[in-house]
Amino acid sequence: MEKADMAKVEGYLRKTFGNTTLRVVPRAKKKDSAEVYLGDEFIGVLSEDIDEGEKSYFFEMAILDTDLD
């Protein structure tokens, strides 16, 4: 995932969720995805998909049952 694309998605997420502490950072061993943090806490993975020349992004966040207490 290109740094410019990560910056664009980071801006979108910050605007959408109204939170400037959201960060999109590169993953160490994977080039097709990035990690998403809320402050210092890892909250999910952002993946890039290119289909027929069109690019889209997936944000996947796991919510553990214990987090709901």
HUHUQUI-V754565 format. One record per residue. N is the residue number from 0. SS is DSSP state (H for helix, E for strand, - for the rest). OMEGA is omega in whole degrees, 0 to 359 (none if undefined). D_FIRST is the distance of its C-alpha to the first C-alpha in Angstrom with 2 decimals. Layout:
n=[N:N]
ss=[SS:SS]
omega=[OMEGA:OMEGA]
d_first=[D_FIRST:D_FIRST]
//
This chain:
n=[0:1:2:3:4:5:6:7:8:9:10:11:12:13:14:15:16:17:18:19:20:21:22:23:24:25:26:27:28:29:30:31:32:33:34:35:36:37:38:39:40:41:42:43:44:45:46:47:48:49:50:51:52:53:54:55:56:57:58:59:60:61:62:63:64:65:66:67:68]
ss=[-:-:H:H:H:H:H:H:H:H:H:H:H:H:H:H:H:-:-:-:-:E:E:E:E:E:-:-:-:-:-:-:E:E:E:E:E:E:-:-:E:E:E:E:E:E:E:E:E:E:E:-:-:E:E:E:E:E:E:E:-:-:-:-:H:H:H:H:-]
omega=[182:180:180:178:178:179:179:180:177:177:178:180:179:180:183:183:178:184:182:179:176:180:174:183:180:174:184:187:182:181:183:181:180:177:179:180:170:191:178:184:175:180:180:182:176:181:179:178:176:182:181:177:179:183:174:184:176:173:181:181:177:176:181:178:181:177:184:181:none]
d_first=[0.00:3.80:6.56:8.54:6.81:6.95:10.44:11.46:10.91:12.57:15.35:15.83:16.20:18.54:20.58:20.82:21.90:23.78:22.47:21.23:20.61:17.45:14.51:10.78:9.95:7.65:9.26:11.64:11.63:8.69:5.47:4.94:5.82:7.16:10.89:13.10:16.36:19.58:21.19:21.12:20.99:18.06:18.19:15.41:12.04:9.50:8.16:6.84:9.78:10.98:14.77:17.23:15.00:14.25:10.95:11.40:10.21:12.29:13.48:15.66:18.31:21.24:24.59:27.15:30.77:31.78:29.59:31.77:34.97]
//
